[in-house]
């Protein structure tokens, strides 16, 4: 019995499907999908990420097609390689977008196609400062989670926000390992397979990412997460947009009150209020 050398295959962050079985199809919140949903719901307010680094992601259907084609292609080789080949399943270097581009486009599309019943207006940010991230996490993620769970307990409802926040924190820690480091996966062998397979196989097993429009793919990824993970039909978009406008007004009013309260407190501590009051009284007299 003859055996050929094993092939080593590595994949990057797997994202929603580009085409099969449906555009945007996804069945979990792992990786970038969870960030898009969490940010769209207003749950994720901060993330450690170097926006200048390029993302290493690949649509799930292209990754699966590649995994199917690898053994098929290698079984047809007339001459087996002397060394174990390594296949990195990733997109072409020219197609790799920066994390900043992904976050900015994701935020823009998240406002055009909002999720239902978000926790707050989606207005998070990314940073490379762990100190700033920790402050934002405590004030805008953990503190609201405990307050909401406290109110739910008072009204006899089931608490869930702290549990959700814990899962999000674990997911962010895993993803931040990739978003704060520079990765350089060469997919030369993977690209070579596309050149060597027949035209018919190219139509059946699509692995060429050059045909994927990045902006359109981000759009279907958000809509896919909305439909297939959160179970929110597209018919609810008009209602979601009304809720988003309400959350926007509430967000701005809340920030205005907090900022105004801080300025008033600082003015009192510095004696500016008394100074202004005495000045007004002096003018009157």
LOVO-27968 format. One line per 10 residues: for each residue z, x, y of N, C-alpha, C. Coordinates in nm, 4 decimals. Atoms other than C-alpha are relative to their C-alpha. Example, Ala and Ser with C-alpha at 12.3 -4.5 7.8 and 13.67 -1.06 7.14 Angstrom:
residues 2
0.0000:0.0890:-0.1190:0.7800:1.2300:-0.4500:0.0000:0.0900:0.1200; -0.0060:-0.0820:-0.1190:0.7140:1.3670:-0.1060:0.0730:-0.0770:0.1090
end
This chain:
residues 285
0.0000:0.0858:-0.1200:0.0000:0.0000:0.0000:0.0000:0.0889:0.1245; 0.0119:-0.0805:-0.1211:-0.1092:0.1502:0.3315:0.0674:-0.0708:0.1164; -0.0639:0.0557:-0.1197:0.0895:0.1012:0.6456:-0.0426:0.0826:0.1193; 0.0358:-0.0696:-0.1233:-0.0058:0.1863:1.0004:0.1256:0.0274:0.0794; -0.1181:-0.0321:-0.0798:0.2367:0.3445:1.2487:0.0432:-0.1202:0.0828; -0.0460:0.1125:-0.0817:0.4566:0.0915:1.4294:-0.0400:0.0186:0.1448; 0.0341:-0.0029:-0.1424:0.3713:0.0030:1.7854:0.1213:-0.0427:0.0809; -0.1129:0.0332:-0.0871:0.6335:0.0002:2.0584:-0.0504:-0.0792:0.1192; 0.0411:0.0878:-0.1095:0.6057:-0.2811:2.3115:0.1193:-0.0280:0.0906; -0.1053:0.0330:-0.0951:0.8095:-0.3320:2.6277:-0.0537:-0.0999:0.1013
0.0387:0.0983:-0.1005:0.8023:-0.6254:2.8680:0.0973:0.0067:0.1171; -0.0838:0.0026:-0.1198:0.9402:-0.6739:3.2197:0.0610:-0.1393:0.0155; -0.0538:0.1325:-0.0248:1.1014:-0.9783:3.3814:-0.1077:-0.1044:-0.0258; 0.0965:0.1043:0.0347:0.9249:-1.2787:3.2291:0.0211:-0.1191:0.0921; -0.0044:0.1080:-0.0989:0.8422:-1.5540:3.4778:-0.0782:-0.1213:-0.0507; 0.0694:0.1214:0.0464:0.6967:-1.9102:3.4534:-0.1469:0.0227:-0.0345; 0.1370:-0.0122:0.0486:0.3603:-1.9643:3.2881:-0.1008:-0.0143:0.1130; 0.1081:0.0101:-0.0979:0.0455:-1.9088:3.4907:-0.0959:-0.1130:-0.0351; 0.0961:0.1040:0.0406:-0.1623:-2.1536:3.2849:0.0443:-0.0776:-0.1238; -0.0305:0.0656:0.1267:-0.0345:-2.2286:2.9330:0.1503:-0.0005:-0.0279
0.0674:0.1257:0.0368:0.1031:-2.4607:2.8075:-0.0324:-0.0889:0.1200; 0.0258:0.0697:-0.1260:0.1186:-2.5941:3.1646:0.0291:0.0966:0.1143; -0.0294:-0.0876:-0.1139:0.1044:-2.4188:3.5023:0.1446:-0.0186:0.0485; -0.1379:0.0056:-0.0471:0.4593:-2.3321:3.6068:0.1019:-0.0307:-0.1065; -0.0945:0.0365:0.1064:0.6129:-2.4134:3.2675:0.1055:0.1080:-0.0178; -0.1128:-0.0900:0.0231:0.9567:-2.2571:3.2162:0.1116:-0.0830:-0.0610; -0.1039:0.0777:0.0685:1.2524:-2.3573:3.0005:0.1405:0.0571:0.0207; -0.1328:-0.0550:-0.0255:1.5429:-2.1523:3.1412:0.0080:0.0509:0.1440; -0.0229:-0.0480:-0.1360:1.6938:-2.0126:3.4597:0.0232:0.1500:0.0050; -0.0196:-0.1450:0.0031:1.6899:-1.6477:3.3608:-0.0922:0.0696:0.0994
0.0849:-0.0832:-0.0839:1.5573:-1.3788:3.5925:-0.0323:-0.0618:0.1351; 0.0404:0.0493:-0.1321:1.3650:-1.4592:3.9120:-0.0009:-0.1518:0.0119; 0.0018:0.1470:-0.0045:1.3386:-1.8283:3.8176:0.1347:-0.0541:0.0450; -0.1338:0.0447:-0.0375:1.7142:-1.8706:3.8460:0.0295:0.0254:0.1469; -0.0205:-0.0305:-0.1424:1.7126:-1.7028:4.1880:-0.0733:-0.1007:0.0870; 0.0774:0.0963:-0.0781:1.4368:-1.9318:4.3175:0.0671:-0.1374:0.0009; -0.0665:0.1309:0.0083:1.6187:-2.2425:4.1930:0.1336:0.0028:0.0731; -0.1304:-0.0106:-0.0654:1.9627:-2.1247:4.3075:-0.0115:0.0067:0.1512; 0.0207:-0.0089:-0.1448:1.8324:-2.0322:4.6521:-0.0518:-0.1316:0.0551; 0.0544:0.1282:-0.0441:1.6355:-2.3577:4.6775:0.1037:-0.1092:0.0061
-0.1096:0.0977:0.0008:1.9506:-2.5548:4.5970:0.1075:0.0338:0.1024; -0.1011:-0.0397:-0.0976:2.1462:-2.3652:4.8633:0.1248:0.0570:-0.0619; -0.1174:-0.0541:0.0692:2.3830:-2.2212:4.6017:0.0085:0.1507:0.0198; 0.0028:-0.1451:-0.0194:2.2751:-1.8567:4.6284:-0.0219:0.0285:0.1482; 0.0074:-0.0283:-0.1429:2.3437:-1.7345:4.9823:-0.0235:0.1479:0.0278; 0.0184:-0.1434:-0.0203:2.3226:-1.3597:4.9318:-0.0352:0.0661:-0.1327; 0.0412:-0.0725:0.1200:2.1676:-1.1131:4.6886:-0.0238:0.1460:0.0364; 0.0259:-0.1421:-0.0204:2.1659:-0.7354:4.6613:-0.1402:0.0311:-0.0500; 0.1395:-0.0237:0.0354:1.8008:-0.6371:4.6665:-0.0636:0.0915:0.1036; 0.0772:-0.0869:-0.0888:1.5842:-0.3619:4.8110:-0.1383:-0.0619:0.0138
0.1240:0.0746:-0.0198:1.2970:-0.5597:4.9578:-0.1249:0.0844:-0.0021; 0.1170:-0.0870:-0.0032:1.0685:-0.2571:4.9797:-0.0495:0.0366:-0.1391; 0.0396:-0.0335:0.1362:1.0643:-0.2036:4.6035:-0.0957:-0.1050:-0.0555; 0.0972:0.0916:0.0598:0.7875:-0.3580:4.3970:0.0579:-0.0673:-0.1234; -0.0507:0.0768:0.1131:0.8632:-0.6271:4.1431:-0.0739:0.0375:-0.1274; 0.0595:-0.0221:0.1315:0.8006:-0.5767:3.7724:0.0186:-0.1287:-0.0798; -0.0088:0.1296:0.0660:0.7335:-0.9255:3.6406:-0.1337:-0.0314:-0.0668; 0.1229:0.0411:0.0673:0.4808:-1.0941:3.4142:0.0154:-0.1450:-0.0449; -0.0071:0.1398:0.0457:0.4014:-1.4643:3.3457:0.0177:-0.0066:-0.1512; -0.0358:0.0083:0.1420:0.5332:-1.5754:3.0068:-0.1216:-0.0197:-0.0897
0.1162:0.0231:0.0868:0.1970:-1.6967:2.8741:-0.0854:0.1257:-0.0143; 0.0758:-0.1251:0.0094:0.0276:-1.3656:2.9563:0.0736:0.0990:-0.0902; -0.0777:-0.0883:0.0873:0.3108:-1.1752:2.7871:-0.0171:-0.0399:-0.1462; 0.0148:0.0468:0.1380:0.2846:-1.3919:2.4742:-0.1405:0.0276:-0.0523; 0.1373:-0.0302:0.0415:-0.0933:-1.3590:2.4636:-0.0153:0.1489:-0.0321; 0.0054:-0.1431:0.0253:-0.0490:-0.9822:2.4878:0.0658:0.0368:-0.1316; -0.0700:-0.0277:0.1253:0.2023:-0.9799:2.2017:-0.0809:-0.0454:-0.1213; 0.0862:0.0465:0.1096:-0.0431:-1.1764:1.9865:-0.1184:0.0949:-0.0190; 0.1187:-0.0848:0.0073:-0.3358:-0.9512:2.0716:0.0297:0.1406:-0.0510; -0.0314:-0.1369:0.0392:-0.1534:-0.6233:2.0056:-0.0212:0.0258:-0.1498
0.0227:-0.0274:0.1429:-0.1323:-0.6451:1.6234:-0.1437:-0.0289:-0.0429; 0.1393:0.0328:0.0343:-0.4754:-0.8108:1.6068:-0.0925:0.1149:0.0377; 0.0851:-0.1093:-0.0475:-0.6346:-0.5351:1.8119:0.0217:0.1266:-0.0828; -0.0287:-0.1230:0.0731:-0.4587:-0.2514:1.6292:-0.0432:-0.0069:-0.1458; 0.0441:0.0138:0.1385:-0.5458:-0.3923:1.2876:-0.1494:0.0249:-0.0153; 0.1447:-0.0181:0.0036:-0.9134:-0.3602:1.3759:-0.0430:0.1423:0.0379; 0.0336:-0.1379:-0.0351:-0.8942:0.0040:1.4824:-0.0461:0.0759:-0.1239; 0.0520:-0.0789:0.1112:-1.1009:0.2290:1.2587:0.0807:0.1283:-0.0181; -0.0787:-0.1220:0.0069:-0.8938:0.5329:1.3451:0.1390:-0.0259:0.0582; -0.1365:0.0261:-0.0426:-0.5182:0.4972:1.3635:0.0514:0.1143:0.0877
-0.0527:-0.1054:-0.0885:-0.3376:0.6858:1.6422:0.1009:0.0883:-0.0718; -0.0928:-0.0941:0.0604:-0.1408:0.9945:1.5475:0.1434:-0.0228:0.0479; -0.1319:0.0266:-0.0564:0.1483:0.9035:1.7779:0.0189:-0.1499:0.0217; -0.0310:0.1415:-0.0207:0.3227:0.5719:1.8248:-0.0361:-0.0385:0.1429; 0.0356:0.0400:-0.1368:0.1558:0.4027:2.1232:0.1047:-0.0927:0.0605; -0.0936:0.0856:-0.0733:0.3711:0.2343:2.3863:-0.0800:-0.0930:0.0889; 0.0714:0.0995:-0.0802:0.2443:-0.0880:2.5422:0.0983:-0.0648:0.0971; -0.0791:0.0675:-0.1031:0.4017:-0.1949:2.8700:-0.0746:-0.1253:0.0441; 0.0636:0.1251:-0.0407:0.3234:-0.5609:2.9301:0.0426:-0.0309:0.1426; -0.0285:0.0244:-0.1407:0.3098:-0.5820:3.3060:-0.1312:-0.0212:0.0743
0.1212:0.0270:-0.0775:0.0686:-0.6692:3.5827:-0.0572:0.1315:0.0528; 0.0659:-0.1167:-0.0563:-0.1772:-0.4274:3.7365:0.0752:0.0484:0.1247; -0.0724:-0.0576:-0.1143:-0.0303:-0.1908:3.9986:-0.0382:-0.0649:0.1322; 0.0470:0.0599:-0.1251:-0.2433:-0.3461:4.2714:0.0535:-0.1414:0.0196; -0.0490:0.1382:-0.0085:-0.0945:-0.6898:4.1917:0.1510:-0.0085:0.0179; -0.1457:0.0023:-0.0083:0.2702:-0.5875:4.2114:0.0445:-0.0221:0.1444; -0.0481:0.0345:-0.1333:0.4320:-0.7527:4.5121:0.1410:0.0528:0.0221; -0.1358:-0.0434:-0.0321:0.7422:-0.6327:4.6923:0.0961:-0.1171:-0.0155; -0.1003:0.1052:0.0116:1.0666:-0.8227:4.6426:0.0130:-0.0782:0.1306; -0.0062:0.0686:-0.1300:1.0647:-0.9011:5.0150:-0.1090:-0.1062:0.0090
0.1091:0.0975:-0.0015:0.7254:-1.0713:4.9811:0.0355:-0.1199:-0.0873; -0.0363:0.1085:0.0915:0.8520:-1.2733:4.6861:0.1071:-0.0886:0.0613; -0.1083:0.0784:-0.0598:1.1710:-1.3791:4.8672:-0.0492:-0.0798:0.1203; 0.0498:0.0689:-0.1195:0.9894:-1.4665:5.1913:-0.0907:-0.1172:-0.0373; 0.0902:0.1066:0.0432:0.7160:-1.6671:5.0190:0.0783:-0.1076:-0.0750; -0.0827:0.0966:0.0724:0.9734:-1.8287:4.7895:0.0802:-0.0884:0.0943; -0.0745:0.0784:-0.0987:1.1803:-1.9363:5.0910:-0.0921:-0.0997:0.0711; 0.0965:0.0866:-0.0685:0.8715:-2.0769:5.2667:-0.0418:-0.1176:-0.0888; 0.0421:0.1063:0.0917:0.7570:-2.2720:4.9602:0.1167:-0.0904:-0.0377; -0.1176:0.0807:0.0305:1.1128:-2.3849:4.8885:0.0272:-0.1059:0.1060
-0.0150:0.0986:-0.1077:1.1148:-2.5609:5.2263:-0.1118:-0.1040:-0.0040; 0.1112:0.0952:0.0119:0.7738:-2.7203:5.1622:0.0167:-0.0911:-0.1209; -0.0197:0.0766:0.1229:0.8689:-2.8350:4.8122:0.1471:0.0095:-0.0405; -0.1441:-0.0153:0.0216:1.2487:-2.8754:4.8260:0.0478:-0.0651:-0.1299; -0.0657:0.0583:0.1161:1.4772:-2.9509:4.5338:0.0832:-0.1198:0.0429; -0.0837:0.1169:-0.0284:1.6768:-3.2721:4.5097:0.1462:0.0418:0.0155; -0.1458:-0.0097:-0.0132:2.0403:-3.2900:4.6246:0.0487:0.1444:-0.0055; -0.0479:-0.1372:-0.0078:2.0968:-2.9296:4.7250:0.1431:0.0064:0.0500; -0.1377:-0.0165:-0.0459:2.4460:-2.7987:4.7874:0.0050:0.0205:0.1506; 0.0041:-0.0289:-0.1433:2.3492:-2.6743:5.1338:-0.1438:0.0332:0.0376
0.1340:-0.0353:-0.0448:2.0466:-2.5917:5.3452:-0.0360:0.1396:-0.0504; 0.0374:-0.1300:0.0575:1.8561:-2.3055:5.1723:-0.0315:0.1027:0.1079; 0.0161:-0.0965:-0.1083:1.9044:-2.0192:5.4148:0.0716:0.1302:-0.0358; -0.0660:-0.1221:0.0439:2.0208:-1.7202:5.2104:-0.0720:0.1247:0.0486; 0.0615:-0.1258:-0.0414:1.9376:-1.3539:5.2605:0.0207:0.1043:-0.1088; -0.0194:-0.1118:0.0927:1.9024:-1.0288:5.0702:0.0399:0.1227:0.0801; -0.0521:-0.1169:-0.0684:2.0712:-0.7015:5.1564:0.0189:0.1140:-0.0990; -0.0301:-0.1149:0.0845:2.1286:-0.3518:5.0231:0.1451:0.0441:0.0169; -0.1402:-0.0340:-0.0259:2.4871:-0.3417:5.1560:0.0918:-0.0802:-0.0923; -0.0923:0.0689:0.0905:2.7449:-0.4228:4.8873:0.1151:-0.0639:0.0776
-0.1100:0.0546:-0.0801:3.0130:-0.4751:5.1532:-0.0413:-0.1318:0.0647; 0.0495:0.1223:-0.0644:2.8056:-0.7292:5.3478:-0.0239:-0.1093:-0.1037; 0.0244:0.0971:0.1074:2.7035:-0.8981:5.0216:0.1307:-0.0611:-0.0489; -0.1300:0.0504:0.0472:3.0673:-0.9256:4.9121:0.0581:-0.1005:0.0984; -0.0504:0.0922:-0.1023:3.1676:-1.0889:5.2425:-0.0749:-0.1329:-0.0069; 0.0810:0.1223:0.0066:2.8781:-1.3374:5.2212:0.0300:-0.0788:-0.1269; -0.0288:0.0669:0.1269:2.9557:-1.4120:4.8568:0.1324:-0.0753:0.0056; -0.1319:0.0635:-0.0086:3.3212:-1.4872:4.9283:-0.0036:-0.1221:0.0929; -0.0023:0.1060:-0.1011:3.2598:-1.6973:5.2412:-0.0951:-0.1149:-0.0309; 0.1041:0.1021:0.0105:2.9419:-1.8820:5.1490:-0.0327:-0.0430:-0.1430
0.0274:0.0385:0.1388:2.9443:-1.8980:4.7681:0.1282:-0.0389:-0.0746; -0.1213:0.0299:0.0751:3.2901:-1.8731:4.6111:0.0921:-0.0990:0.0726; -0.0882:0.0901:-0.0748:3.4895:-2.0421:4.8894:-0.0480:-0.1450:-0.0039; 0.0466:0.1386:0.0127:3.2654:-2.3545:4.9022:0.0131:-0.0549:-0.1412; -0.0116:0.0461:0.1387:3.2697:-2.3697:4.5206:0.1417:-0.0477:-0.0301; -0.1391:0.0403:0.0242:3.6507:-2.3814:4.5099:0.0369:-0.1239:0.0815; -0.0294:0.1178:-0.0828:3.6657:-2.6316:4.7972:-0.0592:-0.1264:-0.0634; 0.0657:0.1154:0.0623:3.4169:-2.8636:4.6254:0.0727:-0.0406:-0.1270; -0.0728:0.0324:0.1224:3.6003:-2.8393:4.2919:0.1365:-0.0613:0.0312; -0.1291:0.0563:-0.0408:3.9303:-2.9108:4.4719:-0.0155:-0.1462:0.0409
0.0258:0.1382:-0.0414:3.7841:-3.2249:4.6316:-0.0349:-0.0880:-0.1198; 0.0348:0.0766:0.1202:3.6366:-3.3348:4.2973:0.1251:-0.0317:-0.0819; -0.1238:0.0223:0.0743:3.9776:-3.2931:4.1338:0.0844:-0.1090:0.0661; -0.0770:0.1016:-0.0731:4.1423:-3.5051:4.4062:-0.0534:-0.1401:-0.0299; 0.0619:0.1304:0.0246:3.8927:-3.7874:4.3472:-0.0199:-0.0306:-0.1481; 0.0049:0.0267:0.1432:3.9280:-3.7619:3.9711:-0.1351:0.0234:-0.0641; 0.1323:-0.0289:0.0553:3.5785:-3.6254:3.9124:0.0014:0.1333:-0.0759; 0.0095:-0.1215:0.0814:3.4684:-3.3521:3.6740:-0.0388:0.1191:0.0885; 0.0271:-0.1197:-0.0787:3.4784:-3.0062:3.8331:-0.1084:0.0838:-0.0684; 0.1098:-0.0770:0.0586:3.1732:-2.7856:3.7871:-0.0466:0.1175:0.0871
0.0585:-0.0978:-0.0907:3.0995:-2.5701:4.0933:0.0442:0.1438:-0.0299; -0.0474:-0.1354:0.0306:3.3175:-2.2700:4.0019:-0.0674:0.0516:-0.1264; 0.0677:-0.0391:0.1242:3.1647:-2.2683:3.6529:-0.1465:0.0373:0.0274; 0.1387:-0.0292:-0.0357:2.8136:-2.2823:3.8005:-0.0090:0.1319:0.0759; 0.0007:-0.1228:-0.0799:2.8973:-2.0071:4.0493:0.0233:0.1230:-0.0869; -0.0245:-0.1114:0.0914:3.0271:-1.7867:3.7674:-0.1272:0.0383:-0.0746; 0.1261:-0.0271:0.0696:2.6995:-1.8225:3.5754:-0.1010:0.0662:0.0936; 0.0936:-0.0572:-0.0977:2.5010:-1.7466:3.8904:0.0353:0.1462:0.0284; -0.0433:-0.1371:-0.0281:2.7073:-1.4341:3.9612:-0.0377:0.0942:-0.1132; 0.0372:-0.0825:0.1155:2.6503:-1.3036:3.6084:-0.1508:0.0244:-0.0008
0.1452:-0.0135:-0.0031:2.2766:-1.3719:3.6373:-0.0476:0.0937:0.1098; 0.0377:-0.0871:-0.1108:2.2568:-1.1980:3.9757:0.0301:0.1459:-0.0305; -0.0350:-0.1372:0.0347:2.4341:-0.8895:3.8444:-0.1048:0.0610:-0.0923; 0.1032:-0.0490:0.0915:2.1768:-0.8594:3.5659:-0.1300:0.0261:0.0758; 0.1262:-0.0138:-0.0723:1.8809:-0.9147:3.7981:0.0062:0.1124:0.1031; -0.0135:-0.1025:-0.1030:2.0175:-0.6820:4.0676:-0.0171:0.1412:-0.0554; 0.0264:-0.1292:0.0623:1.9909:-0.3965:3.8200:-0.1468:0.0374:0.0159; 0.1430:-0.0245:-0.0125:1.6134:-0.4357:3.8504:-0.0462:0.0002:0.1458; 0.0450:0.0129:-0.1389:1.5917:-0.5229:4.2208:0.0525:0.1096:0.0916; -0.0531:-0.1094:-0.0818:1.7788:-0.2128:4.3415:-0.0461:0.1361:-0.0502
0.0517:-0.1249:0.0559:1.5908:0.0478:4.1387:-0.1516:-0.0018:0.0012; 0.1457:-0.0119:-0.0007:1.2378:0.1758:4.1523:-0.0502:0.0175:-0.1438; 0.0550:-0.0045:0.1354:1.0489:0.1045:3.8292:-0.1498:0.0267:0.0079; 0.1426:-0.0342:0.0003:0.7104:0.2451:3.7442:-0.0518:-0.0066:-0.1436; 0.0530:0.0203:0.1340:0.5702:0.0974:3.4238:-0.1526:0.0043:0.0054; 0.1448:-0.0086:0.0081:0.2155:0.2044:3.3504:-0.0493:-0.0862:-0.1162; 0.0511:0.0902:0.1031:0.0178:-0.0575:3.1587:-0.1422:0.0386:-0.0417; 0.1347:-0.0484:0.0324:-0.2829:0.1599:3.0756:-0.0475:-0.0516:-0.1353; 0.0381:0.0451:0.1347:-0.2829:0.0722:2.7047:-0.0242:-0.1504:-0.0032; 0.0133:0.1456:-0.0044:-0.2369:-0.2976:2.7783:-0.1320:-0.0399:0.0659
0.1257:0.0292:-0.0696:-0.5280:-0.2977:3.0219:-0.1210:0.0395:-0.0843; 0.1099:-0.0454:0.0839:-0.7447:-0.1092:2.7712:-0.0360:-0.1037:-0.1050; 0.0260:0.1047:0.0999:-0.7039:-0.3899:2.5184:-0.0943:-0.1046:0.0564; 0.0851:0.1016:-0.0616:-0.8615:-0.6355:2.7625:-0.1455:0.0465:0.0050; 0.1363:-0.0525:-0.0080:-1.1626:-0.4077:2.7983:-0.0685:0.0027:-0.1363; 0.0578:-0.0182:0.1327:-1.2096:-0.3757:2.4228:-0.0189:-0.1293:-0.0776; 0.0145:0.1252:0.0743:-1.1715:-0.7371:2.3055:-0.1280:-0.0719:0.0427; 0.1243:0.0715:-0.0268:-1.4665:-0.9750:2.2935:0.0170:-0.1001:0.1126; -0.0029:0.0991:-0.1069:-1.5582:-1.2222:2.5669:0.0647:-0.1294:-0.0462; -0.0592:0.1224:0.0562:-1.4572:-1.5077:2.3390:0.1520:0.0119:-0.0067
-0.1450:-0.0208:0.0060:-1.1108:-1.3586:2.2836:0.0616:0.0013:0.1399; -0.0503:-0.0004:-0.1377:-1.0746:-1.3085:2.6582:0.0233:-0.1417:0.0507; -0.0149:0.1396:-0.0432:-1.1207:-1.6828:2.7107:0.1184:-0.0668:-0.0695; -0.1081:0.0627:0.0769:-0.8714:-1.7736:2.4375:0.1350:0.0603:0.0378; -0.1247:-0.0703:-0.0295:-0.6078:-1.5091:2.5096:-0.0125:0.0666:0.1373; 0.0120:-0.0507:-0.1370:-0.5883:-1.4640:2.8855:0.1140:0.0964:0.0309; -0.1010:-0.1009:-0.0342:-0.4100:-1.1411:2.9729:-0.0352:0.0729:0.1285; 0.0420:-0.0650:-0.1241:-0.5950:-1.0445:3.2900:0.0693:-0.0663:0.1192; -0.0767:0.0572:-0.1114:-0.3538:-1.0979:3.5825:-0.0768:0.0034:0.1313; 0.0791:-0.0047:-0.1231:-0.6230:-1.0230:3.8399:-0.0557:-0.1368:0.0378
0.0508:0.1337:-0.0266:-0.7365:-1.3840:3.8073:0.1059:-0.0924:0.0596; -0.1109:0.0834:-0.0464:-0.3957:-1.5148:3.9185:0.0199:0.0190:0.1506; -0.0265:-0.0042:-0.1434:-0.3565:-1.6003:4.2880:0.1513:0.0017:0.0212; -0.1443:-0.0202:-0.0118:-0.0103:-1.4750:4.3883:0.0710:-0.1149:0.0715; -0.0649:0.1075:-0.0760:0.0690:-1.7412:4.6483:0.0008:-0.1306:-0.0801; 0.0086:0.1225:0.0802:-0.0527:-2.0255:4.4265:0.0938:0.0082:-0.1195; -0.0898:-0.0158:0.1145:0.1444:-1.8808:4.1358:0.1453:-0.0224:0.0413; -0.1355:0.0245:-0.0481:0.4633:-1.8790:4.3433:0.0244:-0.1490:0.0186; -0.0124:0.1447:-0.0201:0.3978:-2.2421:4.4300:0.0242:-0.0724:-0.1317; -0.0170:0.0696:0.1283:0.3554:-2.3542:4.0687:0.1295:0.0429:-0.0690
-0.1265:-0.0442:0.0585:0.6608:-2.1465:3.9704:0.1159:-0.0832:0.0533; -0.1059:0.0824:-0.0594:0.8823:-2.3378:4.2141:-0.0099:-0.1441:-0.0488; 0.0183:0.1371:0.0489:0.7332:-2.6725:4.1144:0.0323:-0.0084:-0.1484; -0.0326:-0.0017:0.1418:0.7682:-2.5727:3.7485:0.1498:0.0002:-0.0231; -0.1455:0.0000:0.0111:1.1349:-2.4887:3.7903:0.0590:-0.1349:0.0378; -0.0437:0.1331:-0.0446:1.1768:-2.8191:3.9698:-0.0174:-0.1041:-0.1096; 0.0312:0.1029:0.0988:1.0114:-3.0246:3.6963:0.0608:0.0281:-0.1368; -0.0322:-0.0277:0.1395:1.0869:-2.8459:3.3706:0.1424:0.0479:-0.0225; -0.1385:-0.0445:0.0150:1.4305:-2.6957:3.4361:0.0961:-0.1024:0.0602; -0.0899:0.0929:-0.0677:1.5902:-2.9314:3.6889:-0.0321:-0.1460:-0.0294
0.0402:0.1365:0.0360:1.4046:-3.2400:3.5561:-0.0144:-0.0897:0.1236; 0.0226:0.0751:-0.1235:1.3082:-3.3486:3.9086:-0.1499:-0.0269:0.0139; 0.1437:0.0317:-0.0067:0.9713:-3.5312:3.9149:-0.0556:0.0219:0.1401; 0.0648:-0.0236:-0.1289:0.7205:-3.4649:4.1907:0.0074:-0.1227:0.0903; -0.0101:0.1228:-0.0802:0.7568:-3.8271:4.3014:0.1250:-0.0011:0.0884; -0.1231:-0.0030:-0.0792:1.1012:-3.7381:4.4402:-0.0108:0.0936:0.1202; 0.0170:-0.0936:-0.1117:0.9582:-3.4868:4.6910:0.0219:-0.0638:0.1375; -0.0253:0.0608:-0.1327:0.9503:-3.7309:4.9890:0.1488:-0.0183:0.0289; -0.1446:0.0174:-0.0193:1.3192:-3.8127:4.9368:0.0682:0.1351:0.0202; -0.0588:-0.1332:-0.0111:1.4013:-3.4438:4.8935:-0.0246:0.0591:0.1381
0.0304:-0.0528:-0.1341:1.2305:-3.3602:5.2245:0.0890:-0.0657:0.1054; -0.0917:0.0688:-0.0922:1.4423:-3.6230:5.4047:0.1393:0.0616:-0.0118; -0.1306:-0.0626:0.0217:1.7561:-3.4744:5.2467:0.0046:0.1398:0.0608; 0.0049:-0.1351:-0.0550:1.6441:-3.1267:5.3537:0.0159:-0.0024:0.1520; -0.0140:0.0109:-0.1453:1.6101:-3.2353:5.7178:0.1441:-0.0316:0.0380; -0.1407:0.0322:-0.0243:1.9581:-3.3860:5.7026:0.0876:0.1236:-0.0175; -0.0779:-0.1206:0.0252:2.0970:-3.0630:5.5534:-0.0223:0.1036:0.1093; 0.0300:-0.0931:-0.1085:1.9235:-2.8630:5.8266:0.0863:-0.0324:0.1230; -0.0807:0.0421:-0.1151:2.0942:-3.0657:6.1023:0.1474:0.0290:-0.0253; -0.1398:-0.0245:0.0344:2.4286:-3.0452:5.9226:0.0321:0.1484:0.0040
-0.0193:-0.1453:0.0006:2.3878:-2.6694:5.8780:0.0112:0.0535:0.1421; -0.0017:-0.0499:-0.1371:2.3116:-2.6117:6.2463:0.1234:-0.0485:0.0750; -0.1209:0.0514:-0.0655:2.5961:-2.8356:6.3656:0.1232:0.0771:-0.0472; -0.1151:-0.0717:0.0555:2.8431:-2.6644:6.1320:0.0071:0.1420:0.0543; 0.0008:-0.1371:-0.0518:2.7336:-2.3176:6.2410:0.0342:0.0026:0.1483; -0.0316:0.0079:-0.1426:2.7512:-2.4252:6.6056:0.1491:-0.0195:0.0237; -0.1436:0.0241:-0.0141:3.1062:-2.5569:6.5634:0.0808:0.1235:-0.0362; -0.0718:-0.1212:0.0412:3.2176:-2.2444:6.3785:-0.0138:0.1093:0.1054; 0.0221:-0.1014:-0.1027:3.0595:-2.0154:6.6375:0.0761:-0.0343:0.1279; -0.0721:0.0428:-0.1189:3.2028:-2.2214:6.9232:0.1503:0.0182:-0.0149
-0.1428:-0.0184:0.0250:3.5473:-2.2179:6.7643:0.0406:0.1461:0.0056; -0.0303:-0.1437:-0.0030:3.5324:-1.8421:6.7185:-0.0007:0.0531:0.1437; 0.0087:-0.0450:-0.1398:3.4248:-1.7865:7.0819:0.1221:-0.0486:0.0784; -0.1177:0.0541:-0.0691:3.7061:-2.0147:7.2039:0.1253:0.0785:-0.0379; -0.1173:-0.0749:0.0465:3.9639:-1.8324:6.9879:0.0018:0.1401:0.0612; 0.0081:-0.1348:-0.0560:3.8408:-1.4917:7.1060:0.0296:-0.0024:0.1498; -0.0243:0.0120:-0.1438:3.8464:-1.6086:7.4687:0.1481:-0.0200:0.0290; -0.1437:0.0217:-0.0168:4.2042:-1.7297:7.4295:0.0771:0.1300:-0.0217; -0.0699:-0.1242:0.0305:4.3117:-1.4009:7.2743:-0.0197:0.1037:0.1113; 0.0309:-0.0973:-0.1052:4.1446:-1.2009:7.5526:0.0438:-0.0476:0.1386
-0.0454:0.0535:-0.1277:4.2813:-1.4262:7.8266:-0.1122:-0.0471:0.0905; 0.1127:0.0404:-0.0834:3.9361:-1.5289:7.9458:0.0125:-0.1446:0.0457; -0.0170:0.1421:-0.0360:4.0236:-1.9001:7.9417:0.0907:-0.0134:0.1210; -0.0931:0.0055:-0.1135:4.3205:-1.8480:8.1738:-0.0636:0.0578:0.1251; 0.0661:-0.0613:-0.1138:4.1106:-1.6233:8.3969:-0.0966:-0.0979:0.0664; 0.0939:0.0987:-0.0537:3.8444:-1.8909:8.4357:0.0755:-0.1149:0.0651; -0.0782:0.1111:-0.0555:4.1079:-2.1605:8.4917:0.0580:0.0375:0.1358; -0.0570:-0.0446:-0.1290:4.2771:-1.9588:8.7666:-0.1092:0.0142:0.1062; 0.1094:-0.0140:-0.0937:3.9390:-1.8883:8.9233:-0.0431:-0.1339:0.0559; 0.0399:0.1353:-0.0435:3.8539:-2.2595:8.9356:0.1037:-0.0559:0.0969
-0.1066:0.0487:-0.0873:4.1927:-2.3426:9.0886:-0.0049:0.0699:0.1371; 0.0075:-0.0729:-0.1268:4.1470:-2.0703:9.3505:-0.1138:-0.0529:0.0866; 0.1148:0.0549:-0.0746:3.8071:-2.2130:9.4497:0.0355:-0.1344:0.0615; -0.0389:0.1330:-0.0491:3.9565:-2.5626:9.4846:0.0905:0.0111:0.1226; -0.0925:-0.0148:-0.1120:4.2278:-2.4360:9.7165:-0.0639:0.0761:0.1135
end
